[in-house]
Amino acid sequence: MTRRASIGVAVLIAIACALPFVVSNYRTFQLTLVLVYAIALLGLNILTGYNGQISLGHGAFYAIGAYTAAVLMDRLGAPYWATIPAAGAVCLVAGFLFGLPALRLEGLYLALATFALGVSMPQLLKYHHLEKWTGGVQGIVIAKPEPPAFLREAGLQMNPDQWLYFFALAVAAMMFVLGWNLLRGRVGRALIAIRDQHIAAEAMGINNALYKSLAFGVSAMYTGVAGALGAIAVQYVAPDSFTIFVSLVFLVGIVVGGLASISGALYGALFIQFVPNVADEISKAAPWAIFGLFLIGFVYLMPSGVAGAVRMLLVRLMRKGAK
């Protein structure tokens, strides 16, 4: 990273750490969900933006991660922090296995296969043989984690919402650093080569099948981690919370934020969290119509996403500064 980029990241982290102390608990909860969605969008961007595989079913992996955390906490008494890596591991395996048969599919056919996964997941969670674990249509209620005792002993007072925000911030930071290193290395170059020209990539010795399956697995892992964090934040999981609409919202987020952009995941998360609320305040009668207008405006004015628009703006400012 350049010195300027490092300073920008440091300032962003400082602002993120200060936010929960200057906003209400409800806003803190919303910001926690922004971090959750940012992790999920980064995972989907690895698959779609960097590897070119379209997924309309990532809400299913989000649901698997959420239910993994809920079952471990409610049924087995596992600590909340231990459910995060567990959900990531479960979704990594699930995504990799789903990616193997999907290797034969490309483009719209792959999109339809993932769409089928997203549509079927709520029904699978309601299956009566799984009700003992999933709670059926009633779902599972989760207790909100309390701040650790060492914070109180150190004289740092936090309420549960603030602590959960910082916990989500720490997890998001680790996932973004992991994603940055992955995509800037050999794996990232291989994914981009397969996306741009898979025949030429295979001719250069890249194992297309392995990297495509790996992209599916890693993408699902990110979404599963986000699902576990989201379940802990919301304190409730139910099958009807993970309809196909969740998958479509994730796809909207990466397009608005910017495809093949790490920072775009954060911009997209802000969009899908706050723009529906703004639309609802503008019109109670037709909030989704207003949301649609916002979406059309963003796509028309920023075809490369918010991240692309920000990047172009910074380049212009740097050129003017150089003159």
N, C-alpha and C positions, 0 to 999 in steps of 0.2 A: 504493500500500500504506500502511496505517496504521503508526504508529510501533511499536505492539505487535507487529504482524505482521512488520515489518522486524527487530525484535529476535529474534523467534522463528526467522526464517529464518537469521539470523546465528549463533544458538546451534546450530541444526541443522547448518549447514555446519561449524562448529568441531568438533562431535562427530564428524561424518563424516570430517573430516581426521585426527582423532586415533585413530579406530578401528583402522586397519591396523597401528599401532605397539603396540597393547595386546592384539591377538588373534593366534591362530596363522595360518600361511599358508593352511591349509584354510578357516578362517573368513573370511579375506580374500578367497579365491576365491569363497566363497558370497556374500559381500557384493557382489562384482563382478557376479555373476549377478543379484542383486537390482536393481542399477542397470540392467542390460540389460533385465530384465523390466519395470521401471518405464517405460522408454522405449517398449517395445512396447505396454504397457497404456495409456499416454497416447495413443498413436496410435489404438488401437482405440476408446478413449473418445471421441476427436474424432468418429469415424464413428458409433458406436452411441449413446453417451451424449448428445452434443451435437447430432447430426444425425438420430438415430433410425433409422439404417440398420443392420440386424442382419447381422453377418458371422460365419460359421462356418468361414471359410477363411483367416484371417490368418496361420496357420502357413505358408501357401504364400509369402507375401511375406517372412516371416522366413527361409524357406529360400532365396529368391532373393537376399536380402541376404547371407546366410552364404556362399553359393556364389560370389557376386560377389567378396567379399573373399578367399575361398580361391583362386579361379582367378587373381585379380590377383597375389596374393602368391606362389603356388606355380608358376604357369605363366609369368607375365610379370615376376616379380621386383619388383613394386611395393612401396613401403614401407607398413607396416601402417596408418599414419595417413591415407594417401591413399585407402585402400579405403573409409573411412567415408563421405565425401561421394559417392564413386562408387556405393556401394551404395544410398545415399539417392536419388541421381538416377535410377538404373535402376528402383528400386521406385516412385518418383514417376510415371514414365512408364507403368510397367506397371499401377499402380493407377488412373491416370487413364483409360487405354485400357479397362481392365476395367469401370470405372464407366460408360462411355458406353453399352454395350448393356444394362447393369444398370439404366439409368434407367427402362426399361419395367416393372421388377419392384419389388414392394414387399412388406414383411412376410415371411411364410413363404416366398414364392416367391424373394425375394432371398436369404433364408437358405439355401435349397436350392441356389441357383446358386453361392454362395460355398462351401457344403459340398462341392459337386462339385469346385471348384477345389482345396480342401484335400485331398480324397481322391486326386485325380489327380496331384498334384505329386510324391510319391515315385516313382511309376511313370515320369513324364516324366524325372526325374533319372537313372533307370536305362536310359533309351533308348540303344541300342547306338551310334547315330550321334553321341551326345553324350559317350560314354565318354572320348574323348580329352581332354575338358575337365573333366568331372565326376568321373572316376575310377570310374564305374559303381558297383556295389555295394560296392566297397572304399573308396570315398570319397577324401578328400584329407587328409593330415596337414600341419598348419601349425606352424611354429616359433614359440615364445613370444617376444615382443619383449623385448629387454634394455633396462634403464634408459638414458637418454641419457648421453653422456659428461660433459656440463656439470654434471650433478648430482654426479658423483664429484669433479670438479674443484672444485666448491663445498663439498665436505666432507660432502655429504648422502648417506648410504649407504641404498640401497633394493634389495631383491631384486625379481625380475621380477613376482612376485604383487602386491607393494605398488605398483610402478609402474603395472601394468595397472589396478589399482583406481583410482588417481588419474586415469589417462587416461580411464577409464569415467566417473568422477565429473565430470570437466570436460565431457565430451560430454553427459552427462545434464543437467548444469546449463544448458548452452546450449540443449538441446532443450526443457527445461521453461520457460526464459525465453521462448523463441520461441513455445511453445504458450500461455503466459500472455498474451503480447501479442496473439497471433492471436485467441484466444477472448474477450478483453476488448474487442476492437475491432469494426469494422463487419462483418467476416467472421464472427466469432463470433455476433453478434446475428442475422445472416442465417441461419446454420446452425440456431440455436435456433428462429427463427420458422418455418423449413421443418419442423422436427421437430414443433412444437406444432400448426401449422395451415398446411399447404402451399398450400391454395387462397387463404387470406387473404394469405399471404406473396407469392404471385404477383400478387395484386391490388394489392399495395403497390409493385410494380415489381421485386421480387427475381427474378433469373433462377434458377429452381429447378434446371434442368438443369446450368447452369454450376457452381453451388455444391455440388450433389450429387456431381458428378464431381470437383470440387476437393477435397471432403471425402475421397473415396476415394483420391485421389492423395496428399494430405498424410498421411492415415492410413497408407497403404502405405509412404510415405517414412520415417516414424517406425519402423515395424516393420522395414524394411530396414536402417536404421541399427543397430537393436537386434540384428538377425541377424548383421551384420558384426562387431559387438562380441562377441557370443556365440561366434562361430566363432573369433575371436582368443583369447578367454579359454579355451575348451575345447580348442583346438588341433586340432580334428578336425571334419570334416563328412562325413556319409554320408546317403543317401536315407532310410534307416529312422530317422534321428534327427528327421525332420520329418513324422511321421504326423499324421492328423487329431486325435490326442490333444493336440498342441501348440495347435491352434486352440481346442479346447474348454477347455483350461487357461487360455488368455488370456481367454476369455469369463467363466470362473469368477472370474478375478482382478479384472476391472472391476466385476462384480456385488458381490463381497465388499468390495472397496475403496470402491466408491461410484460410481454412474453420474453423468456430468456433473460430475465433481469432479477437479481437477488433482491434489490431494493424494491422492485415492483410488488413483491409479496406484501410488504408493509403498506404501500399505497393502496393496494387492492383490499387489504383487510380493513383499512380505515373507511374505504368506500362502502363495502358491504355491511359494515357495522353502523355507520352513522347516516348514510344517505337515505335508507328506508325510514329512519326516524324523522329526518328533515322532510321527506315526502309526506309522511303522515301528519306532520304539523301544518303543512301547506294545504292539504286537502284530506279531511277525514273520510269523504265519500269515495274518492278514487286515488288512494295513495300509490297503488302500483302503476297507475297511469302516469303519475308524476315521476315515479322511479324510472319508468321507461323513457320518459323525456330526458331525464338526467343521463341515463345510459347512452342514448342516442347522441346527446351533446358531447359526452366524453369521447365516444368512439369517433365522432366526426371531427372534433377539434384536436384530439390527440390520438391519431391512428396508431402510433407506436407505443401507446400507453402513457401513464403519468410519468413513469421512470424515463421514458424516451424524451418526453417534453422537458423534464427537469434537466436532463443531460444536455439537450440542445440549448437550453437557456444558459446553463453554466458555460458552455463552449463560447457562446456569443459574448457573455460578460468577460470571459478571459481574453478574448480577442480585442474587445474594446479597451481593457486594462493594459494590454500589451502595446496598443497604439498610443 
